[in-house]
């Protein structure tokens, strides 16, 4: 189900509460075929607590890179629209019940975009490689899978680059991610089991190792 909500609003946070999202799916997909690592286990614990309490995790963490991303995303979207003569509409939140995603924007009926603001060295590396960062592969694949769209444009934006060179776009087609989609299905099923196991521990483990009689 698609919810036409703005990112970082209270409604958006509540829709995301208690479910994994594509922005963190790399934690789940790490070590595919092996046991989950610590990042995935910590993520499962966050989701488990949120499911039990019905509350979203609180986080006020931010840094210079995150703030730059928030500030430059509208500029990147505007440049993209002007360069490709299209309109980008709100990415909202795609809720599949057990997982969701919040793409940075939708293009027509077939496209979706993911914007990454970058410092000059990272932007240069993407342009020079003519590809996206390997670390974003699973987020891009999940956004395609969960939105049902045909393609996703990975957009790198660097405000410090010369005019006409600030924007780099790499398009990924849905047909090229069939293997990744199958891997996501397999790993996600395992992760959902991990969440349930984590909830069981939270609800049944002893929360005191002190003998009450010894306190009297």
Number of C-alpha atoms within 10 A of each C-alpha: 11 14 15 13 18 15 16 9 9 11 13 17 18 14 17 22 21 25 22 23 22 22 17 16 24 18 19 23 22 16 13 13 10 9 11 18 14 10 14 22 18 13 17 26 20 19 26 24 20 19 17 12 11 13 14 19 15 8 6 4 6 8 8 8 12 12 11 16 18 13 12 17 19 13 17 23 22 13 16 21 14 11 11 8 9 12 15 18 14 18 23 19 24 23 19 13 12 12 19 24 27 25 25 22 19 21 19 11 9 13 19 27 24 22 23 22 25 21 15 15 9 15 24 18 13 18 16 9 10 12 15 23 13 7 9 16 16 24 20 25 24 24 25 26 20 20 24 15 18 15 23 25 21 22 22 25 28 24 18 12 14 9 8 9 14 20 23 23 20 14 15 19 14 17 9 11 18 12 10 16 17 11 15 20 12 14 19 18 11 14 20 18 12 18 24 16 14 19 19 12 13 15 11 8 8 8 8 7 6 8 8 8 6 6 6 5
